[in-house]
């Protein structure tokens, strides 16, 4: 089981989204807590400990260190990597 920490910037991104999308994202992040590899997760190229979670057209960028997931960014796939 992983501990989850949300960075302030990620929470602000989440607040800007529609409520239904926010619920989907939070639900998926909670599922990730139990088993990271059952979700649509890929390692980001060029980073040692950064990954992305895909939820439809939205992405969650997070850092994985030991048993800790730190959510860094949340947003639409068109502009999340900027």
mmCIF file of the N, C-alpha and C atoms, coordinates in Angstrom:
data_MODEL
# 
_entry.id   MODEL 
# 
loop_
_atom_site.group_PDB 
_atom_site.id 
_atom_site.type_symbol 
_atom_site.label_atom_id 
_atom_site.label_alt_id 
_atom_site.label_comp_id 
_atom_site.label_asym_id 
_atom_site.label_entity_id 
_atom_site.label_seq_id 
_atom_site.pdbx_PDB_ins_code 
_atom_site.Cartn_x 
_atom_site.Cartn_y 
_atom_site.Cartn_z 
_atom_site.occupancy 
_atom_site.B_iso_or_equiv 
_atom_site.pdbx_formal_charge 
_atom_site.auth_seq_id 
_atom_site.auth_comp_id 
_atom_site.auth_asym_id 
_atom_site.auth_atom_id 
_atom_site.pdbx_PDB_model_num 
ATOM 1   N N  . UNK A 1 1  ? 0.845   -1.184 0.000   1.00 0.00 ? 1  UNK A N  1 
ATOM 2   C CA . UNK A 1 1  ? 0.000   0.000  0.000   1.00 0.00 ? 1  UNK A CA 1 
ATOM 3   C C  . UNK A 1 1  ? 0.890   1.247  0.000   1.00 0.00 ? 1  UNK A C  1 
ATOM 4   N N  . UNK A 1 2  ? 0.501   2.223  -0.783  1.00 0.00 ? 2  UNK A N  1 
ATOM 5   C CA . UNK A 1 2  ? 1.270   3.458  -0.926  1.00 0.00 ? 2  UNK A CA 1 
ATOM 6   C C  . UNK A 1 2  ? 0.630   4.598  -0.141  1.00 0.00 ? 2  UNK A C  1 
ATOM 7   N N  . UNK A 1 3  ? 1.471   5.475  0.371   1.00 0.00 ? 3  UNK A N  1 
ATOM 8   C CA . UNK A 1 3  ? 0.985   6.726  0.956   1.00 0.00 ? 3  UNK A CA 1 
ATOM 9   C C  . UNK A 1 3  ? 0.859   7.735  -0.168  1.00 0.00 ? 3  UNK A C  1 
ATOM 10  N N  . UNK A 1 4  ? -0.177  8.560  -0.133  1.00 0.00 ? 4  UNK A N  1 
ATOM 11  C CA . UNK A 1 4  ? -0.395  9.543  -1.192  1.00 0.00 ? 4  UNK A CA 1 
ATOM 12  C C  . UNK A 1 4  ? -0.314  10.945 -0.615  1.00 0.00 ? 4  UNK A C  1 
ATOM 13  N N  . UNK A 1 5  ? 0.480   11.780 -1.276  1.00 0.00 ? 5  UNK A N  1 
ATOM 14  C CA . UNK A 1 5  ? 0.599   13.194 -0.906  1.00 0.00 ? 5  UNK A CA 1 
ATOM 15  C C  . UNK A 1 5  ? 0.265   14.020 -2.145  1.00 0.00 ? 5  UNK A C  1 
ATOM 16  N N  . UNK A 1 6  ? -0.589  15.016 -1.980  1.00 0.00 ? 6  UNK A N  1 
ATOM 17  C CA . UNK A 1 6  ? -0.965  15.912 -3.080  1.00 0.00 ? 6  UNK A CA 1 
ATOM 18  C C  . UNK A 1 6  ? -0.209  17.223 -2.930  1.00 0.00 ? 6  UNK A C  1 
ATOM 19  N N  . UNK A 1 7  ? 0.523   17.621 -3.943  1.00 0.00 ? 7  UNK A N  1 
ATOM 20  C CA . UNK A 1 7  ? 1.163   18.938 -3.950  1.00 0.00 ? 7  UNK A CA 1 
ATOM 21  C C  . UNK A 1 7  ? 0.080   19.998 -4.145  1.00 0.00 ? 7  UNK A C  1 
ATOM 22  N N  . UNK A 1 8  ? 0.319   21.187 -3.620  1.00 0.00 ? 8  UNK A N  1 
ATOM 23  C CA . UNK A 1 8  ? -0.658  22.277 -3.697  1.00 0.00 ? 8  UNK A CA 1 
ATOM 24  C C  . UNK A 1 8  ? -1.029  22.599 -5.144  1.00 0.00 ? 8  UNK A C  1 
ATOM 25  N N  . UNK A 1 9  ? -0.045  22.596 -6.026  1.00 0.00 ? 9  UNK A N  1 
ATOM 26  C CA . UNK A 1 9  ? -0.288  22.893 -7.445  1.00 0.00 ? 9  UNK A CA 1 
ATOM 27  C C  . UNK A 1 9  ? -1.246  21.864 -8.059  1.00 0.00 ? 9  UNK A C  1 
ATOM 28  N N  . UNK A 1 10 ? -1.079  20.597 -7.703  1.00 0.00 ? 10 UNK A N  1 
ATOM 29  C CA . UNK A 1 10 ? -1.949  19.538 -8.221  1.00 0.00 ? 10 UNK A CA 1 
ATOM 30  C C  . UNK A 1 10 ? -3.379  19.718 -7.715  1.00 0.00 ? 10 UNK A C  1 
ATOM 31  N N  . UNK A 1 11 ? -3.527  20.092 -6.460  1.00 0.00 ? 11 UNK A N  1 
ATOM 32  C CA . UNK A 1 11 ? -4.866  20.322 -5.907  1.00 0.00 ? 11 UNK A CA 1 
ATOM 33  C C  . UNK A 1 11 ? -5.555  21.501 -6.589  1.00 0.00 ? 11 UNK A C  1 
ATOM 34  N N  . UNK A 1 12 ? -4.800  22.544 -6.901  1.00 0.00 ? 12 UNK A N  1 
ATOM 35  C CA . UNK A 1 12 ? -5.373  23.693 -7.606  1.00 0.00 ? 12 UNK A CA 1 
ATOM 36  C C  . UNK A 1 12 ? -5.816  23.290 -9.007  1.00 0.00 ? 12 UNK A C  1 
ATOM 37  N N  . UNK A 1 13 ? -5.005  22.466 -9.686  1.00 0.00 ? 13 UNK A N  1 
ATOM 38  C CA . UNK A 1 13 ? -5.390  21.959 -11.003 1.00 0.00 ? 13 UNK A CA 1 
ATOM 39  C C  . UNK A 1 13 ? -6.677  21.154 -10.907 1.00 0.00 ? 13 UNK A C  1 
ATOM 40  N N  . UNK A 1 14 ? -6.790  20.338 -9.890  1.00 0.00 ? 14 UNK A N  1 
ATOM 41  C CA . UNK A 1 14 ? -7.952  19.483 -9.689  1.00 0.00 ? 14 UNK A CA 1 
ATOM 42  C C  . UNK A 1 14 ? -9.212  20.311 -9.455  1.00 0.00 ? 14 UNK A C  1 
ATOM 43  N N  . UNK A 1 15 ? -9.097  21.392 -8.700  1.00 0.00 ? 15 UNK A N  1 
ATOM 44  C CA . UNK A 1 15 ? -10.244 22.255 -8.400  1.00 0.00 ? 15 UNK A CA 1 
ATOM 45  C C  . UNK A 1 15 ? -10.812 22.923 -9.645  1.00 0.00 ? 15 UNK A C  1 
ATOM 46  N N  . UNK A 1 16 ? -9.990  23.112 -10.669 1.00 0.00 ? 16 UNK A N  1 
ATOM 47  C CA . UNK A 1 16 ? -10.428 23.781 -11.891 1.00 0.00 ? 16 UNK A CA 1 
ATOM 48  C C  . UNK A 1 16 ? -11.252 22.869 -12.800 1.00 0.00 ? 16 UNK A C  1 
ATOM 49  N N  . UNK A 1 17 ? -11.224 21.574 -12.548 1.00 0.00 ? 17 UNK A N  1 
ATOM 50  C CA . UNK A 1 17 ? -11.915 20.611 -13.403 1.00 0.00 ? 17 UNK A CA 1 
ATOM 51  C C  . UNK A 1 17 ? -13.370 20.444 -12.979 1.00 0.00 ? 17 UNK A C  1 
ATOM 52  N N  . UNK A 1 18 ? -14.169 19.862 -13.886 1.00 0.00 ? 18 UNK A N  1 
ATOM 53  C CA . UNK A 1 18 ? -15.565 19.561 -13.569 1.00 0.00 ? 18 UNK A CA 1 
ATOM 54  C C  . UNK A 1 18 ? -15.617 18.548 -12.428 1.00 0.00 ? 18 UNK A C  1 
ATOM 55  N N  . UNK A 1 19 ? -16.691 18.597 -11.658 1.00 0.00 ? 19 UNK A N  1 
ATOM 56  C CA . UNK A 1 19 ? -16.827 17.736 -10.485 1.00 0.00 ? 19 UNK A CA 1 
ATOM 57  C C  . UNK A 1 19 ? -16.774 16.259 -10.872 1.00 0.00 ? 19 UNK A C  1 
ATOM 58  N N  . UNK A 1 20 ? -17.428 15.879 -11.964 1.00 0.00 ? 20 UNK A N  1 
ATOM 59  C CA . UNK A 1 20 ? -17.446 14.468 -12.368 1.00 0.00 ? 20 UNK A CA 1 
ATOM 60  C C  . UNK A 1 20 ? -16.042 13.972 -12.720 1.00 0.00 ? 20 UNK A C  1 
ATOM 61  N N  . UNK A 1 21 ? -15.261 14.813 -13.364 1.00 0.00 ? 21 UNK A N  1 
ATOM 62  C CA . UNK A 1 21 ? -13.891 14.443 -13.729 1.00 0.00 ? 21 UNK A CA 1 
ATOM 63  C C  . UNK A 1 21 ? -13.025 14.360 -12.475 1.00 0.00 ? 21 UNK A C  1 
ATOM 64  N N  . UNK A 1 22 ? -13.213 15.310 -11.572 1.00 0.00 ? 22 UNK A N  1 
ATOM 65  C CA . UNK A 1 22 ? -12.466 15.305 -10.313 1.00 0.00 ? 22 UNK A CA 1 
ATOM 66  C C  . UNK A 1 22 ? -12.721 14.012 -9.545  1.00 0.00 ? 22 UNK A C  1 
ATOM 67  N N  . UNK A 1 23 ? -13.976 13.592 -9.493  1.00 0.00 ? 23 UNK A N  1 
ATOM 68  C CA . UNK A 1 23 ? -14.317 12.348 -8.788  1.00 0.00 ? 23 UNK A CA 1 
ATOM 69  C C  . UNK A 1 23 ? -13.628 11.144 -9.418  1.00 0.00 ? 23 UNK A C  1 
ATOM 70  N N  . UNK A 1 24 ? -13.626 11.084 -10.753 1.00 0.00 ? 24 UNK A N  1 
ATOM 71  C CA . UNK A 1 24 ? -12.963 9.972  -11.456 1.00 0.00 ? 24 UNK A CA 1 
ATOM 72  C C  . UNK A 1 24 ? -11.475 9.931  -11.132 1.00 0.00 ? 24 UNK A C  1 
ATOM 73  N N  . UNK A 1 25 ? -10.851 11.104 -11.131 1.00 0.00 ? 25 UNK A N  1 
ATOM 74  C CA . UNK A 1 25 ? -9.412  11.183 -10.870 1.00 0.00 ? 25 UNK A CA 1 
ATOM 75  C C  . UNK A 1 25 ? -9.100  10.755 -9.435  1.00 0.00 ? 25 UNK A C  1 
ATOM 76  N N  . UNK A 1 26 ? -9.846  11.271 -8.479  1.00 0.00 ? 26 UNK A N  1 
ATOM 77  C CA . UNK A 1 26 ? -9.611  10.928 -7.069  1.00 0.00 ? 26 UNK A CA 1 
ATOM 78  C C  . UNK A 1 26 ? -9.835  9.430  -6.845  1.00 0.00 ? 26 UNK A C  1 
ATOM 79  N N  . UNK A 1 27 ? -10.874 8.879  -7.465  1.00 0.00 ? 27 UNK A N  1 
ATOM 80  C CA . UNK A 1 27 ? -11.154 7.445  -7.340  1.00 0.00 ? 27 UNK A CA 1 
ATOM 81  C C  . UNK A 1 27 ? -9.992  6.616  -7.888  1.00 0.00 ? 27 UNK A C  1 
ATOM 82  N N  . UNK A 1 28 ? -9.465  7.009  -9.046  1.00 0.00 ? 28 UNK A N  1 
ATOM 83  C CA . UNK A 1 28 ? -8.366  6.271  -9.671  1.00 0.00 ? 28 UNK A CA 1 
ATOM 84  C C  . UNK A 1 28 ? -7.091  6.378  -8.837  1.00 0.00 ? 28 UNK A C  1 
ATOM 85  N N  . UNK A 1 29 ? -6.834  7.551  -8.280  1.00 0.00 ? 29 UNK A N  1 
ATOM 86  C CA . UNK A 1 29 ? -5.657  7.721  -7.418  1.00 0.00 ? 29 UNK A CA 1 
ATOM 87  C C  . UNK A 1 29 ? -5.784  6.827  -6.180  1.00 0.00 ? 29 UNK A C  1 
ATOM 88  N N  . UNK A 1 30 ? -6.981  6.725  -5.630  1.00 0.00 ? 30 UNK A N  1 
ATOM 89  C CA . UNK A 1 30 ? -7.199  5.845  -4.476  1.00 0.00 ? 30 UNK A CA 1 
ATOM 90  C C  . UNK A 1 30 ? -6.989  4.379  -4.863  1.00 0.00 ? 30 UNK A C  1 
ATOM 91  N N  . UNK A 1 31 ? -7.405  3.995  -6.074  1.00 0.00 ? 31 UNK A N  1 
ATOM 92  C CA . UNK A 1 31 ? -7.160  2.632  -6.553  1.00 0.00 ? 31 UNK A CA 1 
ATOM 93  C C  . UNK A 1 31 ? -5.661  2.379  -6.687  1.00 0.00 ? 31 UNK A C  1 
ATOM 94  N N  . UNK A 1 32 ? -4.936  3.407  -7.116  1.00 0.00 ? 32 UNK A N  1 
ATOM 95  C CA . UNK A 1 32 ? -3.489  3.298  -7.259  1.00 0.00 ? 32 UNK A CA 1 
ATOM 96  C C  . UNK A 1 32 ? -2.823  3.010  -5.918  1.00 0.00 ? 32 UNK A C  1 
ATOM 97  N N  . UNK A 1 33 ? -3.408  3.518  -4.862  1.00 0.00 ? 33 UNK A N  1 
ATOM 98  C CA . UNK A 1 33 ? -2.861  3.308  -3.515  1.00 0.00 ? 33 UNK A CA 1 
ATOM 99  C C  . UNK A 1 33 ? -2.756  1.809  -3.214  1.00 0.00 ? 33 UNK A C  1 
ATOM 100 N N  . UNK A 1 34 ? -3.769  1.048  -3.628  1.00 0.00 ? 34 UNK A N  1 
ATOM 101 C CA . UNK A 1 34 ? -3.804  -0.389 -3.365  1.00 0.00 ? 34 UNK A CA 1 
ATOM 102 C C  . UNK A 1 34 ? -2.872  -1.168 -4.289  1.00 0.00 ? 34 UNK A C  1 
ATOM 103 N N  . UNK A 1 35 ? -2.952  -0.899 -5.595  1.00 0.00 ? 35 UNK A N  1 
ATOM 104 C CA . UNK A 1 35 ? -2.119  -1.624 -6.554  1.00 0.00 ? 35 UNK A CA 1 
ATOM 105 C C  . UNK A 1 35 ? -1.825  -0.731 -7.744  1.00 0.00 ? 35 UNK A C  1 
ATOM 106 N N  . UNK A 1 36 ? -0.668  -0.161 -7.742  1.00 0.00 ? 36 UNK A N  1 
ATOM 107 C CA . UNK A 1 36 ? -0.236  0.802  -8.749  1.00 0.00 ? 36 UNK A CA 1 
ATOM 108 C C  . UNK A 1 36 ? -0.298  0.230  -10.157 1.00 0.00 ? 36 UNK A C  1 
ATOM 109 N N  . UNK A 1 37 ? 0.046   -1.032 -10.305 1.00 0.00 ? 37 UNK A N  1 
ATOM 110 C CA . UNK A 1 37 ? 0.231   -1.586 -11.638 1.00 0.00 ? 37 UNK A CA 1 
ATOM 111 C C  . UNK A 1 37 ? -1.045  -2.148 -12.262 1.00 0.00 ? 37 UNK A C  1 
ATOM 112 N N  . UNK A 1 38 ? -2.175  -2.076 -11.576 1.00 0.00 ? 38 UNK A N  1 
ATOM 113 C CA . UNK A 1 38 ? -3.455  -2.424 -12.189 1.00 0.00 ? 38 UNK A CA 1 
ATOM 114 C C  . UNK A 1 38 ? -4.025  -1.238 -12.948 1.00 0.00 ? 38 UNK A C  1 
ATOM 115 N N  . UNK A 1 39 ? -3.510  -0.057 -12.693 1.00 0.00 ? 39 UNK A N  1 
ATOM 116 C CA . UNK A 1 39 ? -3.961  1.165  -13.357 1.00 0.00 ? 39 UNK A CA 1 
ATOM 117 C C  . UNK A 1 39 ? -3.118  1.400  -14.612 1.00 0.00 ? 39 UNK A C  1 
ATOM 118 N N  . UNK A 1 40 ? -3.567  2.327  -15.454 1.00 0.00 ? 40 UNK A N  1 
ATOM 119 C CA . UNK A 1 40 ? -2.851  2.658  -16.691 1.00 0.00 ? 40 UNK A CA 1 
ATOM 120 C C  . UNK A 1 40 ? -1.724  3.636  -16.359 1.00 0.00 ? 40 UNK A C  1 
ATOM 121 N N  . UNK A 1 41 ? -0.614  3.082  -15.884 1.00 0.00 ? 41 UNK A N  1 
ATOM 122 C CA . UNK A 1 41 ? 0.530   3.874  -15.432 1.00 0.00 ? 41 UNK A CA 1 
ATOM 123 C C  . UNK A 1 41 ? 1.724   3.588  -16.332 1.00 0.00 ? 41 UNK A C  1 
ATOM 124 N N  . UNK A 1 42 ? 2.426   4.654  -16.726 1.00 0.00 ? 42 UNK A N  1 
ATOM 125 C CA . UNK A 1 42 ? 3.659   4.506  -17.501 1.00 0.00 ? 42 UNK A CA 1 
ATOM 126 C C  . UNK A 1 42 ? 4.724   5.420  -16.921 1.00 0.00 ? 42 UNK A C  1 
ATOM 127 N N  . UNK A 1 43 ? 5.961   4.970  -17.020 1.00 0.00 ? 43 UNK A N  1 
ATOM 128 C CA . UNK A 1 43 ? 7.103   5.773  -16.578 1.00 0.00 ? 43 UNK A CA 1 
ATOM 129 C C  . UNK A 1 43 ? 7.350   6.875  -17.601 1.00 0.00 ? 43 UNK A C  1 
ATOM 130 N N  . UNK A 1 44 ? 7.650   8.080  -17.139 1.00 0.00 ? 44 UNK A N  1 
ATOM 131 C CA . UNK A 1 44 ? 7.949   9.184  -18.046 1.00 0.00 ? 44 UNK A CA 1 
ATOM 132 C C  . UNK A 1 44 ? 9.402   9.111  -18.486 1.00 0.00 ? 44 UNK A C  1 
ATOM 133 N N  . UNK A 1 45 ? 9.621   9.256  -19.764 1.00 0.00 ? 45 UNK A N  1 
ATOM 134 C CA . UNK A 1 45 ? 10.980  9.218  -20.309 1.00 0.00 ? 45 UNK A CA 1 
ATOM 135 C C  . UNK A 1 45 ? 11.770  10.427 -19.813 1.00 0.00 ? 45 UNK A C  1 
ATOM 136 N N  . UNK A 1 46 ? 13.028  10.185 -19.481 1.00 0.00 ? 46 UNK A N  1 
ATOM 137 C CA . UNK A 1 46 ? 13.902  11.268 -19.049 1.00 0.00 ? 46 UNK A CA 1 
ATOM 138 C C  . UNK A 1 46 ? 13.842  11.556 -17.560 1.00 0.00 ? 46 UNK A C  1 
ATOM 139 N N  . UNK A 1 47 ? 13.007  10.821 -16.833 1.00 0.00 ? 47 UNK A N  1 
ATOM 140 C CA . UNK A 1 47 ? 12.879  11.012 -15.383 1.00 0.00 ? 47 UNK A CA 1 
ATOM 141 C C  . UNK A 1 47 ? 13.078  9.671  -14.685 1.00 0.00 ? 47 UNK A C  1 
ATOM 142 N N  . UNK A 1 48 ? 13.749  9.697  -13.555 1.00 0.00 ? 48 UNK A N  1 
ATOM 143 C CA . UNK A 1 48 ? 13.983  8.452  -12.823 1.00 0.00 ? 48 UNK A CA 1 
ATOM 144 C C  . UNK A 1 48 ? 12.748  7.955  -12.087 1.00 0.00 ? 48 UNK A C  1 
ATOM 145 N N  . UNK A 1 49 ? 12.034  8.866  -11.442 1.00 0.00 ? 49 UNK A N  1 
ATOM 146 C CA . UNK A 1 49 ? 10.961  8.446  -10.541 1.00 0.00 ? 49 UNK A CA 1 
ATOM 147 C C  . UNK A 1 49 ? 9.612   9.072  -10.867 1.00 0.00 ? 49 UNK A C  1 
ATOM 148 N N  . UNK A 1 50 ? 9.437   9.584  -12.082 1.00 0.00 ? 50 UNK A N  1 
ATOM 149 C CA . UNK A 1 50 ? 8.187   10.225 -12.465 1.00 0.00 ? 50 UNK A CA 1 
ATOM 150 C C  . UNK A 1 50 ? 7.371   9.320  -13.385 1.00 0.00 ? 50 UNK A C  1 
ATOM 151 N N  . UNK A 1 51 ? 6.069   9.279  -13.106 1.00 0.00 ? 51 UNK A N  1 
ATOM 152 C CA . UNK A 1 51 ? 5.143   8.431  -13.850 1.00 0.00 ? 51 UNK A CA 1 
ATOM 153 C C  . UNK A 1 51 ? 3.911   9.236  -14.213 1.00 0.00 ? 51 UNK A C  1 
ATOM 154 N N  . UNK A 1 52 ? 3.102   8.672  -15.116 1.00 0.00 ? 52 UNK A N  1 
ATOM 155 C CA . UNK A 1 52 ? 1.826   9.288  -15.431 1.00 0.00 ? 52 UNK A CA 1 
ATOM 156 C C  . UNK A 1 52 ? 0.731   8.243  -15.326 1.00 0.00 ? 52 UNK A C  1 
ATOM 157 N N  . UNK A 1 53 ? -0.412  8.684  -14.852 1.00 0.00 ? 53 UNK A N  1 
ATOM 158 C CA . UNK A 1 53 ? -1.620  7.875  -14.777 1.00 0.00 ? 53 UNK A CA 1 
ATOM 159 C C  . UNK A 1 53 ? -2.587  8.433  -15.801 1.00 0.00 ? 53 UNK A C  1 
ATOM 160 N N  . UNK A 1 54 ? -3.119  7.571  -16.679 1.00 0.00 ? 54 UNK A N  1 
ATOM 161 C CA . UNK A 1 54 ? -4.073  8.013  -17.699 1.00 0.00 ? 54 UNK A CA 1 
ATOM 162 C C  . UNK A 1 54 ? -5.484  7.705  -17.220 1.00 0.00 ? 54 UNK A C  1 
ATOM 163 N N  . UNK A 1 55 ? -6.341  8.732  -17.294 1.00 0.00 ? 55 UNK A N  1 
ATOM 164 C CA . UNK A 1 55 ? -7.752  8.597  -16.963 1.00 0.00 ? 55 UNK A CA 1 
ATOM 165 C C  . UNK A 1 55 ? -8.513  9.287  -18.086 1.00 0.00 ? 55 UNK A C  1 
ATOM 166 N N  . UNK A 1 56 ? -8.861  8.547  -19.126 1.00 0.00 ? 56 UNK A N  1 
ATOM 167 C CA . UNK A 1 56 ? -9.492  9.142  -20.301 1.00 0.00 ? 56 UNK A CA 1 
ATOM 168 C C  . UNK A 1 56 ? -8.555  10.144 -20.942 1.00 0.00 ? 56 UNK A C  1 
ATOM 169 N N  . UNK A 1 57 ? -9.015  11.379 -21.118 1.00 0.00 ? 57 UNK A N  1 
ATOM 170 C CA . UNK A 1 57 ? -8.196  12.437 -21.711 1.00 0.00 ? 57 UNK A CA 1 
ATOM 171 C C  . UNK A 1 57 ? -7.377  13.196 -20.672 1.00 0.00 ? 57 UNK A C  1 
ATOM 172 N N  . UNK A 1 58 ? -7.429  12.758 -19.435 1.00 0.00 ? 58 UNK A N  1 
ATOM 173 C CA . UNK A 1 58 ? -6.725  13.455 -18.361 1.00 0.00 ? 58 UNK A CA 1 
ATOM 174 C C  . UNK A 1 58 ? -5.541  12.634 -17.867 1.00 0.00 ? 58 UNK A C  1 
ATOM 175 N N  . UNK A 1 59 ? -4.556  13.347 -17.324 1.00 0.00 ? 59 UNK A N  1 
ATOM 176 C CA . UNK A 1 59 ? -3.338  12.717 -16.838 1.00 0.00 ? 59 UNK A CA 1 
ATOM 177 C C  . UNK A 1 59 ? -3.026  13.205 -15.429 1.00 0.00 ? 59 UNK A C  1 
ATOM 178 N N  . UNK A 1 60 ? -2.465  12.308 -14.650 1.00 0.00 ? 60 UNK A N  1 
ATOM 179 C CA . UNK A 1 60 ? -1.955  12.633 -13.323 1.00 0.00 ? 60 UNK A CA 1 
ATOM 180 C C  . UNK A 1 60 ? -0.463  12.319 -13.361 1.00 0.00 ? 60 UNK A C  1 
ATOM 181 N N  . UNK A 1 61 ? 0.356   13.327 -13.129 1.00 0.00 ? 61 UNK A N  1 
ATOM 182 C CA . UNK A 1 61 ? 1.805   13.147 -13.087 1.00 0.00 ? 61 UNK A CA 1 
ATOM 183 C C  . UNK A 1 61 ? 2.199   12.999 -11.621 1.00 0.00 ? 61 UNK A C  1 
ATOM 184 N N  . UNK A 1 62 ? 2.930   11.935 -11.321 1.00 0.00 ? 62 UNK A N  1 
ATOM 185 C CA . UNK A 1 62 ? 3.311   11.707 -9.931  1.00 0.00 ? 62 UNK A CA 1 
ATOM 186 C C  . UNK A 1 62 ? 4.730   11.167 -9.830  1.00 0.00 ? 62 UNK A C  1 
ATOM 187 N N  . UNK A 1 63 ? 5.256   11.285 -8.631  1.00 0.00 ? 63 UNK A N  1 
ATOM 188 C CA . UNK A 1 63 ? 6.598   10.812 -8.315  1.00 0.00 ? 63 UNK A CA 1 
ATOM 189 C C  . UNK A 1 63 ? 6.461   9.630  -7.361  1.00 0.00 ? 63 UNK A C  1 
ATOM 190 N N  . UNK A 1 64 ? 7.200   8.575  -7.625  1.00 0.00 ? 64 UNK A N  1 
ATOM 191 C CA . UNK A 1 64 ? 7.156   7.382  -6.791  1.00 0.00 ? 64 UNK A CA 1 
ATOM 192 C C  . UNK A 1 64 ? 8.511   7.185  -6.122  1.00 0.00 ? 64 UNK A C  1 
ATOM 193 N N  . UNK A 1 65 ? 8.515   7.295  -4.801  1.00 0.00 ? 65 UNK A N  1 
ATOM 194 C CA . UNK A 1 65 ? 9.727   7.060  -4.015  1.00 0.00 ? 65 UNK A CA 1 
ATOM 195 C C  . UNK A 1 65 ? 9.354   6.089  -2.898  1.00 0.00 ? 65 UNK A C  1 
ATOM 196 N N  . UNK A 1 66 ? 9.954   4.908  -2.941  1.00 0.00 ? 66 UNK A N  1 
ATOM 197 C CA . UNK A 1 66 ? 9.663   3.838  -1.984  1.00 0.00 ? 66 UNK A CA 1 
ATOM 198 C C  . UNK A 1 66 ? 8.158   3.566  -1.961  1.00 0.00 ? 66 UNK A C  1 
ATOM 199 N N  . UNK A 1 67 ? 7.495   3.775  -0.827  1.00 0.00 ? 67 UNK A N  1 
ATOM 200 C CA . UNK A 1 67 ? 6.054   3.537  -0.717  1.00 0.00 ? 67 UNK A CA 1 
ATOM 201 C C  . UNK A 1 67 ? 5.264   4.832  -0.685  1.00 0.00 ? 67 UNK A C  1 
ATOM 202 N N  . UNK A 1 68 ? 5.799   5.870  -1.294  1.00 0.00 ? 68 UNK A N  1 
ATOM 203 C CA . UNK A 1 68 ? 5.154   7.180  -1.280  1.00 0.00 ? 68 UNK A CA 1 
ATOM 204 C C  . UNK A 1 68 ? 4.886   7.671  -2.701  1.00 0.00 ? 68 UNK A C  1 
ATOM 205 N N  . UNK A 1 69 ? 3.631   8.027  -2.964  1.00 0.00 ? 69 UNK A N  1 
ATOM 206 C CA . UNK A 1 69 ? 3.233   8.627  -4.238  1.00 0.00 ? 69 UNK A CA 1 
ATOM 207 C C  . UNK A 1 69 ? 2.978   10.104 -3.989  1.00 0.00 ? 69 UNK A C  1 
ATOM 208 N N  . UNK A 1 70 ? 3.675   10.963 -4.711  1.00 0.00 ? 70 UNK A N  1 
ATOM 209 C CA . UNK A 1 70 ? 3.454   12.399 -4.602  1.00 0.00 ? 70 UNK A CA 1 
ATOM 210 C C  . UNK A 1 70 ? 2.839   12.874 -5.906  1.00 0.00 ? 70 UNK A C  1 
ATOM 211 N N  . UNK A 1 71 ? 1.592   13.354 -5.836  1.00 0.00 ? 71 UNK A N  1 
ATOM 212 C CA . UNK A 1 71 ? 0.886   13.835 -7.018  1.00 0.00 ? 71 UNK A CA 1 
ATOM 213 C C  . UNK A 1 71 ? 1.404   15.237 -7.316  1.00 0.00 ? 71 UNK A C  1 
ATOM 214 N N  . UNK A 1 72 ? 2.001   15.411 -8.498  1.00 0.00 ? 72 UNK A N  1 
ATOM 215 C CA . UNK A 1 72 ? 2.625   16.679 -8.867  1.00 0.00 ? 72 UNK A CA 1 
ATOM 216 C C  . UNK A 1 72 ? 1.729   17.559 -9.725  1.00 0.00 ? 72 UNK A C  1 
ATOM 217 N N  . UNK A 1 73 ? 1.059   16.959 -10.714 1.00 0.00 ? 73 UNK A N  1 
ATOM 218 C CA . UNK A 1 73 ? 0.233   17.727 -11.650 1.00 0.00 ? 73 UNK A CA 1 
ATOM 219 C C  . UNK A 1 73 ? -0.982  16.912 -12.059 1.00 0.00 ? 73 UNK A C  1 
ATOM 220 N N  . UNK A 1 74 ? -2.070  17.612 -12.358 1.00 0.00 ? 74 UNK A N  1 
ATOM 221 C CA . UNK A 1 74 ? -3.286  17.003 -12.874 1.00 0.00 ? 74 UNK A CA 1 
ATOM 222 C C  . UNK A 1 74 ? -3.773  17.893 -14.001 1.00 0.00 ? 74 UNK A C  1 
ATOM 223 N N  . UNK A 1 75 ? -4.158  17.293 -15.129 1.00 0.00 ? 75 UNK A N  1 
ATOM 224 C CA . UNK A 1 75 ? -4.673  18.120 -16.214 1.00 0.00 ? 75 UNK A CA 1 
ATOM 225 C C  . UNK A 1 75 ? -5.016  17.337 -17.462 1.00 0.00 ? 75 UNK A C  1 
ATOM 226 N N  . UNK A 1 76 ? -5.497  18.070 -18.465 1.00 0.00 ? 76 UNK A N  1 
ATOM 227 C CA . UNK A 1 76 ? -5.849  17.488 -19.755 1.00 0.00 ? 76 UNK A CA 1 
ATOM 228 C C  . UNK A 1 76 ? -4.580  17.078 -20.485 1.00 0.00 ? 76 UNK A C  1 
ATOM 229 N N  . UNK A 1 77 ? -4.669  16.044 -21.277 1.00 0.00 ? 77 UNK A N  1 
ATOM 230 C CA . UNK A 1 77 ? -3.486  15.507 -21.961 1.00 0.00 ? 77 UNK A CA 1 
ATOM 231 C C  . UNK A 1 77 ? -2.842  16.499 -22.916 1.00 0.00 ? 77 UNK A C  1 
ATOM 232 N N  . UNK A 1 78 ? -3.622  17.476 -23.410 1.00 0.00 ? 78 UNK A N  1 
ATOM 233 C CA . UNK A 1 78 ? -3.079  18.449 -24.363 1.00 0.00 ? 78 UNK A CA 1 
ATOM 234 C C  . UNK A 1 78 ? -2.037  19.371 -23.744 1.00 0.00 ? 78 UNK A C  1 
ATOM 235 N N  . UNK A 1 79 ? -2.188  19.665 -22.456 1.00 0.00 ? 79 UNK A N  1 
ATOM 236 C CA . UNK A 1 79 ? -1.270  20.647 -21.869 1.00 0.00 ? 79 UNK A CA 1 
ATOM 237 C C  . UNK A 1 79 ? -0.590  20.198 -20.572 1.00 0.00 ? 79 UNK A C  1 
ATOM 238 N N  . UNK A 1 80 ? -0.726  18.959 -20.204 1.00 0.00 ? 80 UNK A N  1 
ATOM 239 C CA . UNK A 1 80 ? -0.144  18.503 -18.938 1.00 0.00 ? 80 UNK A CA 1 
ATOM 240 C C  . UNK A 1 80 ? 1.380   18.445 -18.984 1.00 0.00 ? 80 UNK A C  1 
ATOM 241 N N  . UNK A 1 81 ? 1.950   18.219 -20.155 1.00 0.00 ? 81 UNK A N  1 
ATOM 242 C CA . UNK A 1 81 ? 3.397   18.022 -20.247 1.00 0.00 ? 81 UNK A CA 1 
ATOM 243 C C  . UNK A 1 81 ? 4.168   19.318 -20.486 1.00 0.00 ? 81 UNK A C  1 
ATOM 244 N N  . UNK A 1 82 ? 3.469   20.440 -20.532 1.00 0.00 ? 82 UNK A N  1 
ATOM 245 C CA . UNK A 1 82 ? 4.131   21.734 -20.778 1.00 0.00 ? 82 UNK A CA 1 
ATOM 246 C C  . UNK A 1 82 ? 4.893   22.202 -19.558 1.00 0.00 ? 82 UNK A C  1 
# 
